[in-house]
């Protein structure tokens, strides 16, 4: 799926139509840019009353945890405009039209941290939000790492942070790492490598 393709939950059938316990009477796109699309639906709520519901569609993405041969993870430290603060995260990025999630994972590792991975293991998918945001994210573990020079985008000022996987787990538990996909990929990697 790309930013130019409709999300899976977007009404494509004739309206009105059932949507779980809701009924969508009308739907229109309120806003679109390369990363975000807003859709406003006129609905009948589950209690039968009329209402309005807005759904935010974000570009599908990936979140990649780079784990080296010494059991150390390589994370990004970067100011994120939306939350207005510096965050510690796994490598993340949006899937461009025509790219696969795996190709995006490789590209983002190289851009953000200068890392080339010999192996990518898909650890699953996640929906960071489910009430009114569609933002499907594929999670990967990157191993067999080679380090080069990062090539960040003009909007990125990234510092690479290295620590043990155990320390990353502790930082998730202490709410020092709060980015949802990063938390999930770190915990999944820890559970998968502990046996």
N, C-alpha and C positions, 0 to 999 in steps of 0.2 A: 504494500500500500504506500502511496506517496501523498504529499501535501495536495496534489491536484486530483486525487482520487477520493470518492466519497468514503467516509468511515463506514464500517460494517453496520452500525446502528442507525445510519442516516436513512430517513424514509425514501425509498425508491419506488414503492408501490403507490397505487392510487390512494388518494385521501378522500374521506377519512379512513383510518385503519387502526386496528388494535396494536398496542405496544405494551405487552404485559398487561397489567391491570389498568393501564391508561388508554385513552383514545386520542390519537393525533387528528385534529380537525384541519389544520393548515400548518404549513411550515415554510420559512423563508430564511435565506442567508442574510445575517445582519452585518457581517464583517468578514474580510479575508485578507491575509497577507501570506508570505511564504511559510510562516511557522504556525499561524493560528487561524482558525475559522470558527465563527460564532453562528449558531443556528437557533432561531427562536421558533418554538412550536406553540400554537394555540391548542389547548388540550381540554379534555374532560378528565378530571382527576379520578383516582380510585373511589373517592367518596361521592362522585357524580357531579361535583361542582365544576364550573368552567375555570380555566386558569391559563397560565403561560409558563413555559419551561424553556430555559436557555441551556444549550449544550455547547461546550467548548471542545473543539477538536484540535489537538496539538499534533504536530508532525510525529509519526512513529519514530521510536528511537532505540538506541542500544545503551547498555551499561556494561563496561568491561573491567574486570579485576585482573590486573597484571601481577602474577605470582612468579618470583624467580626461583632458581634452583636451590637457594638457601632458605626457602620458606618465607621470604619477605615480600610484602606487597608494595606496589608503587601507585600512589594516589596523587590527585591534583589538589592544589590549594589555590583558590581563585575567588575574586570578588564576583558575586552574582547579583546582577541588577535587580531582579525580582524581589529577592529577600533583603537586599540592601546590606549585605555583609559578606565577609570572606567565609567560604565553606571548604570542608575537606570531603572529597568525593572520589569514587572510582571514575575512570574515563567514561564520558558520556557524549552522545551526539545524536543528531537527527539523521534518519535515513533519507537520502536524496532520491528523487524520482529516477527509476531505472536501476538503482543499486539494491543489493541484497543486504539484509542485516549483517551477515558475516563480512562482506566487503566493507561496510560502514565501520564495523568493529576494528578491522585492520587499519583503515584510514584514520580513524580517531586516535588510536594508539600512537600512530606515527606522528600525526599532527600535534597532539597535546603533550606527549612525553618522549617522542623520538624512539619509540619501541616498535620493533618488528617481532611478531610472535610466530614461533614454529607451529604451535598448536592452539586452536580455539576450541573450547568445549562449551556447548550450549547448556546453560543451567536452568533454562526455562523462560517463561514469559511472566510479565506482571502488568497489572493495571494500577498505576500509582494512585489514581482517584477513580471512584466508580459512580458517584452520585450525579455529577453533571460535567465531568471532564473525561474525554476519550483520549488516552495517551499510551497506547500499547508500547511496551518496552521489552526487548529481548535481552536476556542476561547471559554474559559469557565469562569464562575463566580463560585467561591467556597464559600460556606457559612456553618454555623454550625461548626465553627472551633474548633479544640482541638490542643493544642500546646505541642510538645515534643522536642526531640533533633534532629537537622538536621543530615543527613548522606551524606554530599556532596561527589562527585567523586573526585579523586585525582587531577584533573585539575581545581577544583573550590575552590575559597576562597570567600565565600559569607557572606555579612552582611545583616541582616534583617532590613528593614527600614519601620517604621509605620507612617502613616499620614492619615488625613481625605480624603475621596473620592474627596471632593471639591479641596483640595490642590493638589491631584494627577492630576486632570483635569487642574488646573492652570499650573502645571509643564509641562504638555503636550503642553499647549498653549504657554508657554514661551520657548519651545524647550529645556527644561532640561531633559525631557524624550523623546528620539528620536527613540527608537526601534519600528519599525512599528507595529508589532502585539500588543505590550504593549499599544501604543497610541490608537489603535482601540478598544481593550478590555476595557480600562479605559473609553473611551468616550461612548461606548455602555452600560457599566454598569451604568454610570452616567445618561444616558438618560432613562434607564429602571427603575432606582430607584428613579427618581425625581418626579414621578407622584403619 
